[in-house]
Amino acid sequence: MNFGKNILKYKDDILRDLKTLMEIKSVSSDDTEACAEALRFVLQRAEELGLSTKNVENKAGHVQLGSGGKLCGALTHLDVVPAGKNWSVEPFTLTRQNGRLYGRGIDDDKGASIVNLYCLKALLDNGAEGRNTLRCIYGTDEEIGMTDMETYFGSEPLPDISFTPDSDYGICFAEKGILQVKVYTDRNDGKVLSAIKAGNAVNAVADEAKALIYFSETQASDLKRKSRSAEGQFDFTETIDGLVIKSTGKAAHACEPEKGFNAAQALVKLLNDNISEEGVGSLCRFIGYALHMETDGTSLGLRMRDYVSGDLSCNLGKIRLNDNSAYLTLDIRYPVTMDGEAILRRVEKSAKLSDLKVEVIHHALPLYLPKDSETINLLSGAYEEITGEKPELYSTGGGTYARMLGGKGVAFGPAFKDDEVNMHNADESMDEEKFFLHAQICLQAMYKMFTDEI
């Protein structure tokens, strides 16, 4: 039975509410109150639609349909990463253009959040007879560590079966481990390098970086000349405080850093190639010997892969350097069969060579579900009933709420792999037809969860 098509009658309502939600600048790394506002908006809208809700400490909440039977869940997050640079449209609103929907969060994850809400509305309006309890669960800090789900599941039960539309189609049965660390020292010990500011988020490739250095006019001219043959795009500005160098790159998600171009690594390489080790200081020296321009951790001794989830990736997300401190962040996505603690020890050993310290920001263990699990079978059926095709089972370096679900959930949609959605990049967007195809698949999956004997 194709129940999923019932979502299409709510197209205008979905786009209207999505526009309102996207205009709330719920960047979890910057504004927790805006994230709480986004949660309150969704829960209030749900009540207006005739659904019951619960707010858990303004960090997470749920919208519920039915009671009894098994507890089923569909999880999305309302926070987003910073907009970054180089958008062709306003990032914090919904723009419909050339058959696409643009805006920060359309793919990750506000679009799916509003779709989930209207899936419950469609089930309610069309009289679906539920055997089970269905909850759409919403969080507000997925992008910075998922403490929202720790708070939520501190008082609410884990679902018996669940999915999170926060990745790609088909079905993600394995998620790599995520190790995010801060490598730091208590002071800037560079004699020429005065400051660096690069990147906005630990889990995104830095698309812009700036450095301030003390150089003579002759030295500045020489550096400008050499930059023309260096890898990257650089601009120079003479100021009263020194020479400002701007490096421009291309953002990408930290789970696929090879799809971007890291402005921070390019800038530090230019500095390391043209300034002495004493001039740049210990943090830049570390980047020089431990990272280079790599995204696979080779120079850190971390190049590895397994047959389930593929290669390790390593992303330099942020650098902050001034008179009083110097630090960088690394986001390492490691294969599901590897040991995260051993990887951490290798980073610490490398950092110690420059007298740098290492602090763990976040460590999420890998997720791995058997391909014949009940969850995967249910979602496979929903996908095939809407598309007529069997879904691909794949692994990812991305981190989703699925890893918080005790082996009872996976990532499933919303993006299709032939649609370049620019997640965590400028001009994040989705093909509008594919967006509503996702909505049909999502409703079909939620219909099966709600009505089937599980």
C-alpha positions in Angstrom: 0.0 0.0 0.0 1.4 3.4 -1.0 0.4 5.5 2.0 3.3 7.9 1.4 1.6 9.9 -1.3 -0.7 11.4 1.3 2.1 13.8 2.3 1.8 15.6 -1.0 -1.4 17.4 -0.1 0.6 19.3 2.6 3.3 20.7 0.3 2.4 24.4 0.8 2.1 23.9 4.6 5.5 22.2 4.7 7.2 25.0 2.7 5.5 27.7 4.8 6.6 26.3 8.1 10.0 25.4 6.8 10.6 29.0 5.8 9.7 30.2 9.3 12.0 27.6 10.9 14.9 28.4 8.6 14.6 32.1 9.5 15.4 31.2 13.1 19.2 31.3 13.2 19.6 28.2 15.4 23.4 27.9 15.1 24.2 25.7 18.1 27.8 26.8 18.3 26.7 30.4 18.6 23.2 30.8 20.1 21.5 28.2 22.3 18.5 30.5 22.8 17.8 30.5 19.1 18.0 26.7 19.1 15.5 26.6 22.0 13.3 29.0 20.0 13.4 26.6 17.0 12.3 23.8 19.3 9.4 25.8 20.8 8.3 26.7 17.3 8.0 23.1 16.2 6.3 22.0 19.3 3.8 24.8 19.2 3.1 24.1 15.6 2.5 20.5 16.4 -0.1 21.4 19.1 -1.8 23.6 16.6 -2.0 20.6 14.3 -3.7 18.5 17.0 -0.7 16.5 18.2 0.6 16.0 21.7 4.1 17.3 22.6 6.7 17.3 25.3 9.6 19.8 25.9 12.6 18.4 27.8 14.6 21.2 29.3 14.4 23.3 26.1 17.1 21.0 24.7 15.0 18.4 23.1 11.4 17.3 22.8 8.9 15.1 21.0 5.6 15.1 19.1 3.6 11.9 19.7 0.9 10.0 17.9 -0.8 7.0 19.5 0.0 5.0 22.6 0.7 1.4 23.5 2.5 -1.2 21.5 6.2 -0.7 20.7 7.8 2.8 20.9 8.9 3.9 17.4 10.9 7.0 16.7 12.0 9.4 13.9 14.7 11.7 15.1 15.8 15.1 13.6 17.8 18.1 14.8 16.9 21.8 14.6 20.3 23.3 15.0 22.6 24.1 12.0 26.2 24.9 11.4 27.2 28.6 10.7 26.3 29.9 7.2 29.9 30.6 6.2 30.8 32.5 3.1 30.0 32.6 -0.6 26.3 32.1 -0.7 24.4 33.2 -3.9 21.1 33.5 -1.8 20.3 34.5 1.7 21.3 31.5 3.9 18.7 31.9 6.7 15.5 31.7 4.7 13.9 29.4 2.2 14.5 30.2 -1.4 12.9 28.4 -4.3 14.9 28.8 -7.5 15.4 26.7 -10.7 13.6 23.7 -9.2 15.7 23.7 -6.0 15.1 24.6 -2.4 18.0 26.7 -0.8 18.8 27.6 2.7 20.9 26.5 5.7 19.3 23.4 7.1 17.2 22.4 4.0 19.2 19.1 4.0 20.8 19.1 7.4 18.3 18.9 9.1 15.4 21.4 9.2 13.8 20.2 6.0 13.4 16.7 7.3 12.3 18.1 10.7 9.2 19.7 9.2 8.5 16.7 7.0 8.5 14.5 10.0 5.9 16.8 11.7 3.6 16.6 8.7 4.0 12.8 8.4 2.3 12.7 11.8 -0.3 15.1 10.6 -1.0 12.9 7.6 -1.3 9.8 9.7 -3.8 11.6 12.0 -5.9 13.1 9.2 -6.1 9.9 7.2 -7.2 7.8 10.1 -4.3 5.4 10.2 -5.0 2.8 12.9 -1.9 2.5 15.0 -0.7 -0.6 16.8 2.3 1.3 18.2 3.4 4.7 19.7 5.1 7.0 17.2 7.3 9.8 18.3 9.1 12.5 16.2 12.0 13.4 18.5 13.7 16.8 18.0 17.1 17.9 19.3 19.0 21.2 19.4 22.7 20.6 19.5 23.4 17.6 17.2 26.1 19.7 15.4 28.2 20.2 18.6 28.1 16.9 20.4 24.5 15.5 20.9 24.2 16.4 24.6 20.5 17.1 23.7 19.9 13.4 23.2 21.8 12.6 26.5 19.4 15.0 28.2 16.3 13.7 26.4 17.0 10.0 27.0 17.9 10.7 30.6 14.2 10.9 31.2 12.6 9.3 28.2 12.9 5.7 27.0 14.9 4.6 23.9 12.6 3.7 21.0 12.3 0.0 20.1 12.8 0.8 16.4 13.8 4.1 14.9 15.5 6.1 12.1 17.0 9.5 11.6 16.6 11.3 8.2 20.0 13.0 8.5 22.2 11.4 5.9 21.6 9.9 2.4 19.5 7.2 0.8 19.6 4.1 0.9 20.2 2.9 4.5 23.3 3.7 6.5 24.0 0.5 8.5 27.4 1.7 9.8 28.7 5.1 11.1 32.4 5.6 11.7 33.7 6.6 15.1 34.0 10.4 15.6 37.0 11.7 17.6 37.1 15.5 17.9 40.1 17.0 19.7 41.6 20.3 20.5 45.4 20.6 20.1 46.6 23.6 22.1 49.3 25.6 23.9 48.9 28.3 26.5 50.5 31.1 24.5 51.5 32.1 21.0 55.2 31.4 20.7 55.7 32.6 17.1 58.1 35.5 16.7 56.7 36.7 13.3 53.1 35.3 13.3 50.8 37.5 15.5 47.4 35.9 14.9 45.4 33.4 13.0 41.6 33.0 12.7 40.4 30.1 10.5 37.2 28.1 10.2 33.9 28.3 12.1 33.1 24.7 13.1 35.0 21.6 14.2 33.0 19.5 11.8 33.4 21.6 8.6 36.3 22.2 6.3 37.6 25.8 6.9 36.6 27.9 3.8 38.4 31.1 5.0 41.5 31.8 7.1 43.3 35.0 8.0 46.7 35.6 9.5 48.5 38.7 10.8 52.3 38.7 10.5 55.1 41.2 11.1 57.0 41.6 7.8 59.1 44.3 6.2 58.0 45.7 2.9 60.6 43.7 1.0 59.6 40.5 2.8 55.9 41.2 2.1 56.6 41.6 -1.6 58.6 38.4 -1.7 55.8 36.5 0.0 53.1 37.9 -2.4 55.2 36.8 -5.3 55.7 33.3 -3.9 52.0 32.9 -3.1 51.2 33.1 -6.8 52.7 29.6 -7.3 51.4 28.2 -4.0 48.4 25.9 -3.7 45.4 28.1 -2.7 44.0 31.5 -3.2 45.5 34.4 -1.2 44.9 38.1 -0.8 47.1 40.6 1.1 46.3 43.8 3.0 48.8 46.1 4.6 47.6 47.4 7.9 49.0 49.5 10.8 49.4 46.2 12.8 51.1 44.3 10.0 50.4 42.2 6.9 47.0 40.5 6.8 46.9 37.4 4.6 43.5 36.0 3.7 43.2 32.4 2.3 40.0 31.3 0.6 38.9 27.7 0.3 35.8 25.6 -0.2 33.7 24.3 2.7 32.6 20.7 3.1 31.4 18.4 5.8 34.2 16.9 8.0 33.1 13.4 7.1 34.1 14.1 3.5 36.9 16.7 3.8 38.4 15.7 0.4 35.3 17.4 -1.2 36.4 20.8 0.1 39.6 22.8 0.0 41.0 23.7 3.4 41.9 27.4 3.6 43.5 27.0 7.0 45.9 24.3 5.8 46.8 26.2 2.7 47.5 29.4 4.7 49.7 27.6 7.2 51.6 25.8 4.4 52.3 29.2 2.9 53.6 30.5 6.2 55.6 27.3 7.0 57.3 27.4 3.5 58.4 31.0 3.9 58.9 31.7 7.6 61.3 30.0 10.0 60.0 27.6 12.6 60.7 30.1 15.4 58.8 32.7 13.4 55.6 30.7 13.0 55.6 28.9 16.4 54.7 25.5 17.6 51.1 25.2 16.5 52.0 25.9 12.8 55.0 23.6 13.1 52.6 20.8 14.2 50.3 21.4 11.2 53.4 21.3 9.0 54.6 17.9 10.0 51.4 16.3 11.2 48.8 17.4 8.6 50.4 19.1 5.6 47.5 19.3 3.1 46.2 15.8 3.9 42.7 14.7 4.7 43.5 11.0 5.5 45.8 11.3 8.6 48.9 9.8 6.9 51.4 12.0 8.6 49.8 11.5 12.0 50.2 7.8 11.5 46.5 7.3 11.1 46.0 6.1 7.6 43.7 3.1 7.9 40.6 1.5 6.5 38.3 -1.5 7.0 36.0 -3.5 4.7 32.9 -2.3 6.4 33.2 1.5 6.5 36.3 2.4 4.4 39.0 5.0 5.1 39.8 7.2 8.1 39.4 10.9 7.4 41.0 13.8 9.3 39.8 17.4 9.1 41.4 20.6 10.4 38.2 22.6 11.4 39.4 25.7 13.3 42.5 27.6 14.3 42.5 30.4 16.9 45.9 32.0 17.6 46.6 35.3 19.5 48.9 36.6 22.1 47.3 34.6 24.9 46.6 31.2 23.4 46.9 29.0 20.3 44.7 26.1 19.4 43.3 24.1 16.5 40.6 21.4 16.3 40.7 18.1 14.5 37.7 16.0 13.5 38.7 12.4 12.9 36.3 9.9 11.5 37.7 6.4 12.0 36.5 3.0 10.6 34.0 1.0 12.7 36.4 -1.9 13.5 39.2 0.4 14.7 40.1 1.6 18.3 39.4 5.3 19.0 41.6 5.3 22.1 44.6 4.1 20.1 44.0 6.8 17.6 43.9 9.4 20.3 47.3 8.2 21.7 48.9 8.7 18.3 47.6 12.3 18.1 48.9 12.9 21.6 52.3 11.5 20.7 52.6 13.7 17.6 51.5 16.8 19.5 54.0 16.2 22.2 56.8 16.7 19.7 55.9 20.4 19.7 55.1 20.5 23.4 51.4 20.8 22.6 48.6 19.4 24.7 45.5 17.5 23.5 42.0 17.7 24.9 39.1 15.5 23.7 36.1 17.7 22.7 33.8 14.8 21.7 34.2 11.1 21.1 31.3 9.1 19.6 31.9 5.3 19.2 31.1 3.7 15.9 27.7 2.3 15.0 27.2 -1.0 13.2 23.9 -2.8 12.6 23.5 -6.2 10.9 22.1 -5.9 7.4 19.3 -8.3 8.2 18.1 -6.4 11.3 14.4 -5.7 11.9 15.0 -1.9 11.5 16.7 -2.3 8.1 14.1 -4.7 6.8 11.3 -2.3 7.7 13.0 0.7 6.1 13.9 -1.3 3.0 10.3 -2.2 2.5 9.2 1.4 2.8 11.8 2.6 0.3 10.9 -0.1 -2.2 7.1 0.5 -1.9 7.6 4.1 -2.9 10.5 3.9 -5.4 10.1 0.4 -6.8 13.8 -0.2 -6.1 15.7 -1.9 -3.3 17.9 0.6 -1.3 21.6 0.4 -1.2 23.1 -0.3 2.2 26.1 1.8 2.9 28.4 3.2 5.6 29.3 6.8 6.3 31.8 9.0 8.1 28.9 11.2 9.2 27.6 11.3 12.7 23.9 11.1 13.4 21.5 10.5 16.3 21.5 6.8 15.2 24.6 6.2 17.3 22.6 7.3 20.4 19.9 4.6 19.9 21.5 1.5 21.3 21.6 -0.4 18.1 17.8 0.2 17.4 18.2 2.9 14.7 19.9 3.9 11.5 20.2 7.0 9.3 17.8 6.9 6.4 17.5 9.8 3.9 16.8 12.6 3.2 19.3 13.3 0.4 19.7 11.3 -2.7 23.2 10.6 -3.8 22.7 12.0 -7.3 21.7 15.4 -5.8 24.6 17.7 -4.8 23.1 19.2 -1.6 26.2 21.1 -0.4 25.8 20.0 3.2 27.8 22.3 5.5 28.8 24.4 2.5 27.5 27.5 0.8 24.3 27.2 -1.2 23.0 24.2 0.7 20.0 23.0 -1.4 17.9 20.1 -2.5 16.1 19.3 -5.7 12.4 20.1 -4.9 11.0 17.0 -6.5 13.5 14.8 -4.6 12.7 16.6 -1.4 9.1 15.6 -1.7 10.1 12.1 -2.8 11.9 11.9 0.5 8.7 13.1 2.2 6.8 10.2 0.7 9.4 7.6 1.7 9.5 9.0 5.2 5.7 8.9 5.6 5.7 5.3 4.2 8.3 4.3 6.8 6.4 6.0 9.6 3.1 4.4 8.5 4.7 1.0 8.7 6.2 1.7 12.1 2.8 3.0 13.4 0.6 0.3 12.0 2.6 -2.9 11.6 3.0 -5.5 14.3 6.7 -5.1 15.3 
